[in-house]
Amino acid sequence: MRLSMRRNPRVHMPNRWGIPKKIEDEIRARDKRCVFCHISMKRPSRAKGASDATIEHFNNDGPLTKKYNVAICCRGCNSSKRTKKLLAWFKTPYCRKRRIDENTVAKPVKEYLRRTH
């Protein structure tokens, strides 16, 4: 029997990373503030402001669709972090100025760090 490579039509992928809708909904419900700088989040709009909610992957090498590797952060933090590893990013002027480090971040980030370091 040949397996089909087509997506399951019942699984909705609302984002460009292929994160299932259920997981995206769960992280959006969990993360009401940026997981790094703690500013209040707003849903993305046509205006691209610093407080827009963005999907952040703690490890850009993956897995990109696993809940433990994904959180919501502000566009400012996401743009600053880019593809840097978390511990290296915490040492940047952006984080130092905002007092962002492994002790000040939200629970999902701390859990990811415990899991991987």
C-alpha positions in Angstrom: 0.0 0.0 0.0 1.4 3.4 -1.0 1.2 6.2 1.6 -0.1 9.5 0.3 2.1 12.6 0.8 -0.9 14.9 0.9 -1.7 16.8 4.1 -4.6 15.7 6.3 -7.4 18.0 5.1 -8.7 18.2 8.7 -5.5 19.8 10.0 -5.4 23.5 9.5 -2.0 25.2 9.3 -2.6 28.9 10.1 1.0 29.9 9.9 4.0 29.6 7.6 5.9 27.2 9.9 3.4 24.4 9.7 2.5 24.6 13.4 -0.9 22.9 13.9 -3.7 25.3 14.7 -4.3 23.5 18.1 -0.8 24.2 19.2 -0.8 27.7 18.0 -4.1 28.4 19.8 -2.6 26.9 23.0 0.5 29.0 22.9 -1.5 32.2 22.1 -3.7 31.4 25.1 -0.7 30.8 27.3 1.4 33.7 26.2 -0.5 36.9 26.7 2.8 38.9 27.2 6.1 38.7 25.5 7.9 35.7 27.0 11.1 37.7 27.0 10.3 41.4 27.9 6.8 40.9 29.3 5.0 43.7 27.3 1.4 43.1 26.6 0.8 41.4 23.3 -1.7 42.3 20.5 -2.6 40.1 17.6 -0.7 40.9 14.4 -2.3 43.5 12.2 -1.3 45.3 9.0 0.7 47.7 11.1 3.9 46.2 12.1 4.5 47.6 15.5 7.0 46.5 18.1 4.2 45.1 20.3 2.7 42.8 17.6 2.6 39.2 18.6 5.0 37.0 16.7 5.8 33.3 16.9 9.3 32.6 18.3 11.2 29.4 18.0 13.7 29.0 20.8 15.8 26.8 18.6 15.6 27.8 14.9 17.0 24.4 13.9 13.9 22.7 15.2 11.7 21.0 15.8 9.7 23.9 14.5 6.3 22.4 15.3 6.8 21.2 18.9 5.0 23.2 21.6 8.1 23.2 23.9 10.1 25.1 21.2 7.5 27.7 20.4 6.2 30.8 22.2 4.8 34.2 21.5 7.0 37.2 21.8 6.9 40.8 20.6 8.2 41.8 17.2 11.1 43.8 18.9 12.4 40.8 20.8 11.9 38.4 17.8 13.7 40.8 15.5 16.6 41.2 17.9 17.0 37.5 18.6 16.8 36.4 14.9 18.6 33.1 14.7 20.8 33.5 17.8 20.9 30.9 20.5 19.1 32.0 23.6 22.1 32.2 26.0 24.1 34.1 23.4 21.2 36.5 22.8 20.9 37.2 26.5 24.4 38.7 26.4 23.5 41.2 23.7 23.1 45.0 24.3 19.4 44.6 23.5 18.8 42.1 26.3 21.2 43.8 28.8 19.4 47.2 28.3 16.0 45.5 28.9 17.3 43.2 31.7 16.3 40.1 29.8 18.1 37.0 30.9 17.5 33.3 31.9 16.2 34.5 35.3 13.7 37.1 34.0 12.1 35.3 31.1 8.7 33.7 31.3 8.1 30.1 32.3 8.0 28.6 28.7 11.5 29.9 28.1 12.8 28.7 31.5 11.3 25.2 30.8 13.0 25.1 27.3 16.3 26.1 28.9 16.0 23.3 31.6 15.1 20.8 28.9 18.0 21.6 26.6 20.9 22.8 28.9 
